[in-house]
Amino acid sequence: MYEYIKGKLVVKAPTHVVIDVGGIGYYLHISLTTFSQIKDLEDCKLFTSFQVREDSQTLYGFATEGERHLFEHLISVSGIGPNTGRMMLSSITPEEIQQAIVAGQVNIIQKIKGIGPKTAQRVILELQDKLKKQGPDALIPLPVTKSSAIEEALTALVMLGFGKPQADKVLQAIHNAEPDLTVEQLIKAALKRL
């Protein structure tokens, strides 16, 4: 519902902030990771996750999209609610959590307050494949590189029913002739040749 909230920080605490946006104060629950990144700022932009429960409607704020993304993964696991997800992100960094999940390190996840051995195993079981597919840099937004533009175009062509080896060969030829094409331009040019 809300992508982000940007405004003046009126209240800053390790667990929450109030951001004034046009005379309206938004109360957002935050992790210690986010607090450490915004504690010296007067104005900030926080990416949000709006959680609606039977008895509450709560906004959670994150300094980065990557942290919010991981938070939403964590709360998708049975037995982990928003407060536990926030506790996890306050205990160790999002990068450490992701690394522990991908590597299957139950002991690291289990050290977090409120997470027992069964919950730690469930987190790893449910999220390990998702986070592996996203790669080690999932929490760090990266610009699209030339090679990933080719990879994206190849994926799209394969999904359209073209053979991978043939589509890859055509895309490489197009990329060598015109290296600055976008994903869309690569796909359109490849469709003309396939």
N, C-alpha and C positions, 0 to 999 in steps of 0.2 A: 504494500500500500504506500509506504514512504520509502523512497530510495535513499535519500540522505537529508540531513538537516544542517543548514549552514547559518551561523550567526555569532552573536557575542556571548562568550562564556560568563554567565552571571554568578553561578555557583560551581566550584570545582572541589570534588571530594574523591578519594580513592575508589569509591563504589558507585558514584553517580555524578551527573552534571545537570545544570539547568542552562539551556541555550535560549537566549532571547532572539526571536525572529519576528521582526515587525511588531513588537509589543506583546507577543505571546511567548510565554516561557514553556519550553518543552523539557520535561524531566526524563532523562535517559539513564538507564542503568549501564555501567561500563565495567570493563575488566581492568585489572592493574596494568596490563600491557598497554591498553589504550590510555590510561591515566598517565603513564610514564611518557607517552608521546605528546600529550597535549597540556601537561601541567604548567608549562611556561607560556602558553598562548593566551591571548585575549579574545581572539576570534578563531573559530575552527569549523570544520566540516566533518560531520560524523556520518558514516554509513549506518543505516538502521535496519533492525529486524523487529517487526511489530508482532508480538505474541498475544493471541487472544485465548483466554481460558474461561472456564465457566464463571469464575468469580473475579477476573481481572483482565485488563487490557494494558500491556506493558511494552514500552519502547526500550530496546537495547541499542546502544551506540558503539561503533567500532571505528578506530582511526584509519583502518585500511579495509579495502574490499576483501582481501585475502582472509583477514581475521573473521569478518562476518560470514564468509563462505564456509570456513571451518566450523564456526559456531552452528550454522544451520545443518551441517553434516552431523555434528555431535548430537544435537537435540533430536535428530531423526532416529537415533538409536533408542530402542525401548529401554525405559528406566532412567534416561537422562533428560531432565527438564531444563528449561532456560537457566535457572539458578545454578544447577550443577554444571552446565556448559560454561557459564560465566566463571564459576570457581575453577574449572579446568584451565581456562585461558588466563586466569589470574595466577595460577600456581606455576606454570611453566609457559614458555613462549609458544605461539602457534607453530613455529617451525619445528620446535622440539616435539610437540604433540604429533605433528604430521610424520616426522621421522620415526618416532616410536611406533606409531600405528603401522606404517609401511614396513618397518623392520620386524614387526610382531613382538615388540618388547613389552610384555605384560607388566613386568616389574616397575617400569617407569610410569605407566598409566596408573598402576595400582597405588603408587606413592601419593597421588593427589587425594586430598581430603574428601571423603565421601564416596570414593570409588573403591569397591571391593574387588576381589579376584574375578568373580563371575562377570561383573559389569565391565571390567577391563578387558576380559576375553571377548565379551560381546561387542565392545567398541571395535576391537581389532578385527573380529570376524566380519562385522557388517561394513566397515569402512576401508579395510585394507585394499581391496580390489579397486574401489572407486578412486582412492587417493593415488594408487599406483598408476592408473590410467591417466590421471591428470598430470603426473610427472612431478619431479622434485621442486619445480619452480611454480607450482600451482598457487602458492600464496603471494608470489611476487608478480604483479602484472608486467608482462614483457611486450614490447612492440612486435608486430608481426614481421618476421624476417623473410627474406626472399625464399629460403628453403621451406619455411612453413607455408608460404603462399602456394608453392608447388604441391606440398603435401595436402593442403586443404582442397586444392583443385582436383588432385588425384582421388581423394576420398569421395568428393562429390561425383566425379565421373564414374567411379566404381559403383556407387549407389545408384547411378542412372542406368547401370547394366553393362557398361563397357568393361572389357578385359583390362586387368591391372597392368600387365606388361606393355600392351599396345598404348594405353592411355599415358603411361609414364614416359614412353619413348616420344610421343607427340608433345607432351608438356615440356620435356627437356629441350626438344628442338625449338619450341616457341620461346622458352625462357632464354636460351642461348642467343636467339636472334633479337629478342626484346626483353632485357632483364628487369625493366621497371614496371611491368604489367601488374595490375592488382589481381586478386583471386578471381573476381568476376570476369575480368578481361581475359585471363588465362583460360577459364572454362569456355567462354564464348569462342575464342580462337581455336581451342581444341575441338569443340563441337563441329566446327566447319571442316576440320581435317579428318575426323573419325567417321 
